[in-house]
Amino acid sequence: MRRRPTRPRIGPAAAWALAWSVTAAPGVLAQDPPPTPEEREALAAAAEAAPLFATDAPLVMTLTTRIDWLRDDRPDEEEADGTITYLDGDAAPVTVDVEVRTRGNFRRSKRNCNFPPLRLDLPRSRVEGTVFAGQNRLKLVTPCHDSRDDYQQYVLKEYLAYRVLQLLTPFSFRVRLVDITYVDVEDEYETRTKTGFLIESDEAMAHRNGGTMMDLAQLHPAHADDRQSWVVALFQYMIGNTDWSGAFFHNVELVRTVDGRYMPVPYDFDFSGLVNARYATPPPQVNIRNVRQRAFRGFCRPTVDHADLARQFQSIRDELGPLFGTVAGLEDRELERGLEYLDEFWEVLEDQGKYEREILRECREMPGD
C-alpha cells in the first residue's frame, strides 16, 4: 500500500475572484505550456480510440486485492496492490497490475453502503497492448449492497443515464459495463461476481474533446457555455436529478476548450428519479418530496435557442428503447418503469405551456442580476 497526495484545489474566495476575471484572461488556468494543435489532435485521437470504450459489450474480469480491507477500512488516500485478469475474446486471460482504493462520499460511508465504490490506478507503462491501453485512473461503480438484487438494478440504470447523456453531447463520460468477480487475497471476503461499470477518466474525456480539465472550487455560471449548460440542466431534469451544481461543481467537472469555452460535464446519477434508489433523497434546498419528482435547477440563459435544443433532445427519443433493451440483467419491469418515467419528460418538452411552466419559469437568475 502507499499513500497518495490529495489533489490541490483553488480556495472558494480565490475561485470567485478568478471566475470574474477568466473572460479577460482566458489562459490563466490552462496548462503551462499548453499543448500545440498537433499535440491536442494526437491526444484527442488516442482518447477517442481507447480500446476500453471501443465496444459496449460487458468486460469480464476478476479483481484480486484486499477486498475485505477495502470494505472495512474504506481509506480514501491509501491504496491496496492487486491484479485485474480479464478475458480478451478467445485469447488467453490477460493480467495487469492495479492499485485500488475506495472513493466517493455518500456511498463510501458504511452507514449507507456495505460495499464502497472503487478507483483503479493502472500503470500506463504496463497496460500497452491490453484493453486498458491509455488508461490511468478509472472509477469503478459497484452495487452499494453486494447481496441485494435491487442494488444491482440501480447500477444498471445509472449506467444508462451516462449512455443517454452521451447521445446528447460529446462532453460526457463514456462508460463500460463490467462483469467483475471479487477475490480477496487474504480469503476474508466471499468471492462473488457482480455487474458494475467503469467510467472514462477526467483527463481522457477532456483530451477527447480537445480541452483541458479545470480544477476550480466554483465558477460564476455566466462564464459557462450557454448551450452546454442548458443541455446539462435539461438532461438532469429529464432523469430527475437535483443532486448537482454547475456553479460549485458538485457532481460536475469543468473542461476548458481550446477556443476558451467552459463546458460543464456531470456525473453521479444514482440520486436521480430514473435510478430511484431506496437511499436517494432530494437535497434539502430543493422543494420536492422525493427523487421521482422533477425540479429544474439550471440558470436562465436568454441566448439559448429552446426550439433547437428541443429538437436535439427529441432526436434521441427513438434510440432509448433499444438502448435500454441492450443491457443484460436489467429487469423488464425496471426497463418499463425507466421508459415510462422518461415519457413524462417528453410530455413537458413537447407541450409549450408545460415547458414554460416547468422549465422557463423555474430557471434561476444569474447571481448578481
C-alpha positions as MATLAB code, in Angstrom:
seq = 'MRRRPTRPRIGPAAAWALAWSVTAAPGVLAQDPPPTPEEREALAAAAEAAPLFATDAPLVMTLTTRIDWLRDDRPDEEEADGTITYLDGDAAPVTVDVEVRTRGNFRRSKRNCNFPPLRLDLPRSRVEGTVFAGQNRLKLVTPCHDSRDDYQQYVLKEYLAYRVLQLLTPFSFRVRLVDITYVDVEDEYETRTKTGFLIESDEAMAHRNGGTMMDLAQLHPAHADDRQSWVVALFQYMIGNTDWSGAFFHNVELVRTVDGRYMPVPYDFDFSGLVNARYATPPPQVNIRNVRQRAFRGFCRPTVDHADLARQFQSIRDELGPLFGTVAGLEDRELERGLEYLDEFWEVLEDQGKYEREILRECREMPGD';
ca = [
       0.000    0.000    0.000;
       1.034    3.599   -0.404;
      -0.482    6.945    0.446;
      -1.261    9.326   -2.393;
      -1.215   13.113   -2.000;
      -4.550   14.845   -2.263;
      -5.184   16.936   -5.364;
      -4.810   20.678   -4.581;
      -7.793   22.879   -5.245;
      -8.256   26.615   -5.540;
      -9.962   28.023   -2.449;
     -13.502   29.457   -2.613;
     -12.593   33.131   -2.258;
      -9.826   32.936   -4.848;
     -12.022   30.933   -7.204;
     -14.829   33.502   -7.155;
     -12.349   36.303   -7.805;
     -10.807   34.297  -10.614;
     -14.209   33.441  -12.059;
     -14.987   37.115  -12.658;
     -11.675   37.631  -14.464;
     -11.488   34.489  -16.585;
     -13.082   36.041  -19.674;
     -10.439   38.745  -19.628;
      -7.625   36.243  -19.128;
      -8.769   33.010  -20.818;
      -5.401   31.294  -20.455;
      -4.966   31.862  -16.759;
      -5.806   28.269  -15.786;
      -4.629   26.480  -18.895;
      -1.704   24.088  -18.968;
       1.715   25.781  -18.952;
       2.843   25.471  -21.635;
      -0.392   24.473  -23.408;
      -0.247   21.634  -25.922;
       0.328   22.542  -29.540;
      -2.512   21.965  -32.048;
      -0.725   18.840  -33.241;
      -0.360   17.547  -29.684;
      -4.046   18.232  -28.964;
      -5.018   16.356  -32.092;
      -2.867   13.382  -31.094;
      -4.272   13.345  -27.548;
      -7.836   13.530  -28.873;
      -7.265   10.702  -31.341;
      -5.700    8.479  -28.682;
      -8.529    9.111  -26.230;
     -11.176    8.508  -28.880;
      -9.549    5.221  -29.920;
      -9.206    3.840  -26.367;
      -9.881    0.086  -26.655;
     -11.692    0.001  -23.297;
     -14.551    2.025  -24.771;
     -14.447    0.631  -28.303;
     -17.372   -1.696  -27.574;
     -20.441   -1.727  -25.361;
     -20.102   -5.450  -24.609;
     -19.502   -6.082  -20.889;
     -15.887   -6.730  -19.962;
     -15.493   -9.954  -17.973;
     -12.783   -9.539  -15.366;
     -11.533  -10.606  -11.936;
     -10.229   -8.137   -9.367;
      -7.871   -9.739   -6.851;
      -6.858   -7.494   -3.969;
      -7.519   -6.824   -0.271;
     -11.277   -6.662   -0.755;
     -12.148   -7.158    2.902;
      -9.740   -4.406    3.997;
     -11.191   -2.006    1.423;
     -14.731   -2.788    2.622;
     -13.868   -2.444    6.308;
     -11.369    0.446    6.432;
     -12.550    2.388    3.343;
      -9.430    4.535    3.011;
      -9.710    7.470    0.637;
      -5.961    8.049    0.299;
      -4.322    4.633    0.823;
      -4.253    2.008   -1.904;
      -4.089   -1.767   -1.977;
      -1.992   -3.636   -4.530;
      -3.835   -6.088   -6.736;
      -4.359   -7.509  -10.205;
      -7.059   -7.462  -12.850;
      -7.448  -10.531  -15.013;
      -9.766  -10.199  -17.995;
     -10.866  -12.285  -20.932;
      -9.796  -10.940  -24.317;
     -12.029  -12.803  -26.745;
     -10.772  -16.312  -27.408;
      -7.217  -15.464  -26.360;
      -5.653  -16.462  -23.078;
      -6.595  -14.413  -19.986;
      -4.645  -11.181  -19.574;
      -3.443   -9.994  -16.155;
      -2.409   -6.420  -15.336;
      -1.238   -4.862  -12.077;
      -3.521   -2.366  -10.368;
      -3.725   -0.298   -7.204;
      -7.162    0.001   -5.647;
      -8.670    2.498   -3.261;
     -12.153    3.488   -2.178;
     -13.657    6.794   -3.295;
     -16.771    8.922   -3.082;
     -18.695   10.439   -0.200;
     -22.198    9.062    0.337;
     -21.542    5.567   -0.994;
     -18.195    5.281    0.802;
     -19.925    5.629    4.181;
     -20.687    2.327    5.950;
     -23.975    3.816    7.122;
     -25.159    3.946    3.526;
     -23.467    1.105    1.650;
     -21.892   -2.186    2.651;
     -19.635   -2.124   -0.446;
     -17.895    1.126   -1.463;
     -17.203    2.428   -4.956;
     -13.594    1.922   -6.023;
     -10.895    3.599   -8.061;
      -8.424    1.595  -10.128;
      -4.975    3.059  -10.707;
      -3.239    1.446  -13.663;
       0.452    1.931  -14.553;
       0.355    3.216  -18.134;
       3.734    1.712  -18.914;
       2.370   -1.784  -18.210;
      -1.002   -1.697  -19.928;
       0.074   -1.052  -23.509;
      -1.332   -3.749  -25.764;
      -4.154   -4.507  -23.323;
      -7.770   -3.357  -23.190;
      -6.622   -0.759  -20.644;
      -4.115    0.856  -23.010;
      -4.034    4.603  -22.468;
      -5.877    4.404  -19.145;
      -4.568    5.576  -15.804;
      -7.217    6.201  -13.143;
     -10.626    4.645  -13.624;
     -13.658    4.929  -11.382;
     -15.468    1.630  -10.812;
     -19.146    1.916   -9.904;
     -20.268   -1.073   -7.863;
     -23.575   -2.086   -6.262;
     -23.951   -0.219   -2.972;
     -25.044   -3.510   -1.358;
     -23.337   -6.671   -2.575;
     -26.081   -9.165   -1.732;
     -29.318   -7.422   -2.809;
     -30.706   -7.661   -6.322;
     -32.364   -4.223   -6.270;
     -28.986   -2.550   -5.747;
     -27.718   -4.304   -8.852;
     -30.604   -2.733  -10.778;
     -29.590    0.718   -9.551;
     -26.140    0.290  -11.096;
     -27.586   -0.718  -14.461;
     -29.954    2.256  -14.519;
     -27.199    4.694  -13.564;
     -25.100    3.249  -16.377;
     -27.977    4.010  -18.739;
     -28.111    7.619  -17.533;
     -24.497    8.047  -18.668;
     -25.334    6.449  -22.007;
     -28.289    8.785  -22.550;
     -26.089   11.836  -21.926;
     -23.565   10.516  -24.463;
     -26.305   10.697  -27.095;
     -26.773   14.397  -26.349;
     -23.225   15.740  -26.075;
     -19.622   14.571  -26.501;
     -18.849   16.468  -23.286;
     -19.868   13.449  -21.255;
     -18.129   10.496  -19.675;
     -18.002    7.221  -21.583;
     -18.792    4.088  -19.587;
     -18.237    0.331  -19.960;
     -20.131   -2.411  -18.172;
     -18.011   -4.998  -16.342;
     -18.975   -8.408  -15.015;
     -16.487   -8.414  -12.172;
     -15.515  -11.196   -9.783;
     -14.065  -10.001   -6.477;
     -11.354  -12.203   -4.968;
      -9.825  -11.367   -1.598;
      -6.095  -12.143   -1.371;
      -6.445  -12.894    2.350;
      -9.546  -15.061    1.830;
     -11.554  -12.893    4.232;
     -14.270  -11.979    1.727;
     -16.514  -14.496   -0.004;
     -15.783  -14.488   -3.729;
     -18.729  -13.195   -5.722;
     -19.488  -11.742   -9.146;
     -21.402   -8.501   -9.686;
     -22.037   -6.154  -12.584;
     -20.608   -2.663  -12.379;
     -19.249   -0.139  -14.816;
     -16.025    1.748  -15.462;
     -16.056    5.490  -16.106;
     -13.708    7.240  -18.503;
     -11.095    9.327  -16.709;
     -11.447   13.107  -16.472;
      -8.250   13.567  -18.433;
      -9.302   11.262  -21.277;
     -12.724   12.910  -21.565;
     -11.087   16.352  -21.790;
      -8.494   15.176  -24.321;
     -11.167   13.545  -26.458;
     -12.864   16.929  -26.719;
      -9.642   18.836  -27.367;
      -9.877   20.541  -23.985;
      -8.203   20.910  -20.606;
      -9.560   19.856  -17.215;
     -10.093   22.766  -14.818;
      -9.808   22.462  -11.045;
     -11.987   25.240   -9.664;
     -13.950   25.197   -6.431;
     -16.608   27.370   -8.050;
     -17.280   29.474  -11.127;
     -19.824   32.185  -11.837;
     -22.380   30.378  -14.050;
     -22.365   33.243  -16.568;
     -18.880   32.116  -17.645;
     -20.032   28.599  -18.548;
     -21.035   27.823  -22.123;
     -24.729   28.631  -22.533;
     -25.727   25.740  -24.754;
     -23.789   23.028  -22.919;
     -25.041   24.361  -19.588;
     -28.645   24.165  -20.759;
     -28.120   20.679  -22.198;
     -26.781   19.576  -18.806;
     -29.608   21.230  -16.851;
     -32.297   19.853  -19.146;
     -30.741   16.383  -19.050;
     -30.681   16.493  -15.246;
     -34.361   17.459  -15.295;
     -35.003   14.658  -17.790;
     -33.586   11.973  -15.470;
     -34.945   13.680  -12.350;
     -31.582   14.526  -10.783;
     -31.281   17.507   -8.417;
     -28.051   16.362   -6.712;
     -25.691   18.619   -8.664;
     -24.405   22.171   -9.036;
     -22.794   23.751  -12.073;
     -21.590   26.737  -10.038;
     -19.979   24.877   -7.132;
     -19.076   21.740   -9.112;
     -20.995   19.260   -7.044;
     -21.059   16.151   -9.243;
     -19.907   18.278  -12.180;
     -16.472   18.626  -13.792;
     -15.335   21.542  -15.948;
     -13.477   21.459  -19.257;
     -11.989   24.485  -20.993;
     -11.947   24.169  -24.770;
      -9.173   25.469  -26.989;
     -11.410   28.372  -28.030;
     -11.971   29.409  -24.413;
     -15.408   27.943  -23.636;
     -16.111   26.445  -20.218;
     -18.067   23.213  -20.536;
     -19.731   21.577  -17.506;
     -19.724   17.763  -17.551;
     -21.961   15.991  -14.999;
     -21.511   12.618  -13.312;
     -23.007   10.563  -10.436;
     -26.672    9.989  -11.225;
     -27.683    7.474   -8.558;
     -29.798   10.084   -6.736;
     -31.934   10.602   -9.845;
     -35.556    9.648  -10.276;
     -34.591    7.435  -13.198;
     -32.457    5.253  -10.900;
     -34.865    5.682   -7.955;
     -32.526    4.147   -5.384;
     -34.086    3.448   -1.987;
     -31.367    5.515   -0.294;
     -31.768    8.585   -2.532;
     -33.314   11.777   -1.155;
     -33.565   15.278   -2.668;
     -31.195   17.990   -1.407;
     -32.791   19.974    1.445;
     -32.757   23.203   -0.571;
     -34.951   21.695   -3.315;
     -38.666   21.792   -2.611;
     -39.688   18.299   -3.702;
     -40.805   15.311   -1.627;
     -38.860   12.522   -3.358;
     -36.433   11.989   -6.212;
     -39.149   10.909   -8.628;
     -40.384   14.496   -8.653;
     -38.587   16.740  -11.094;
     -37.247   20.225  -10.418;
     -35.343   22.332  -12.953;
     -32.125   23.697  -11.409;
     -30.478   25.400  -14.370;
     -29.713   29.098  -14.641;
     -31.677   31.283  -17.040;
     -29.842   31.704  -20.350;
     -31.684   34.051  -22.736;
     -29.386   33.280  -25.686;
     -30.394   29.620  -25.806;
     -32.465   28.532  -28.811;
     -35.032   26.393  -26.991;
     -36.717   25.103  -30.134;
     -33.395   23.870  -31.500;
     -32.470   22.220  -28.195;
     -35.877   20.562  -28.009;
     -35.223   19.066  -31.433;
     -31.819   17.856  -30.226;
     -33.428   16.022  -27.304;
     -36.301   14.693  -29.397;
     -33.817   13.290  -31.913;
     -32.642   10.669  -29.401;
     -36.072    9.545  -28.196;
     -36.406    6.584  -30.537;
     -32.954    5.337  -29.540;
     -33.755    4.953  -25.858;
     -35.961    1.864  -26.017;
     -33.380   -0.144  -27.985;
     -30.606    1.225  -25.743;
     -32.355    0.111  -22.562;
     -33.019   -3.259  -24.156;
     -29.308   -3.911  -24.732;
     -28.458   -4.012  -21.009;
     -28.298   -7.625  -19.900;
     -29.598   -8.108  -16.391;
     -31.950   -5.118  -16.434;
     -35.315   -6.488  -15.335;
     -38.265   -5.953  -17.671;
     -40.209   -4.040  -15.021;
     -37.253   -1.690  -14.428;
     -36.862   -1.141  -18.159;
     -40.554   -0.279  -18.475;
     -40.529    1.989  -15.418;
     -37.496    3.821  -16.736;
     -39.023    4.492  -20.150;
     -42.353    5.485  -18.590;
     -40.541    7.946  -16.331;
     -38.847    9.484  -19.368;
     -42.217    9.695  -21.133;
     -43.204   12.303  -18.543;
     -40.235   14.390  -19.693;
     -41.218   14.109  -23.338;
     -44.679   15.409  -22.429;
     -43.112   18.543  -20.922;
     -40.719   19.002  -23.838;
     -43.472   18.712  -26.451;
     -46.044   20.936  -24.722;
     -45.130   24.631  -24.918;
     -47.290   25.501  -21.927;
     -45.718   22.812  -19.738;
     -42.236   23.742  -20.911;
     -42.923   27.355  -19.977;
     -44.234   26.431  -16.515;
     -41.832   23.631  -15.609;
     -38.624   24.929  -17.183;
     -38.544   28.570  -18.233;
     -40.334   29.941  -15.179;
     -38.264   27.785  -12.853;
     -34.790   28.646  -14.134;
     -32.636   30.565  -11.655;
     -31.482   34.116  -12.192;
     -27.739   34.618  -12.580;
     -26.012   35.724   -9.369;
     -25.681   39.472   -9.380;
     -28.564   40.054  -11.821;
];
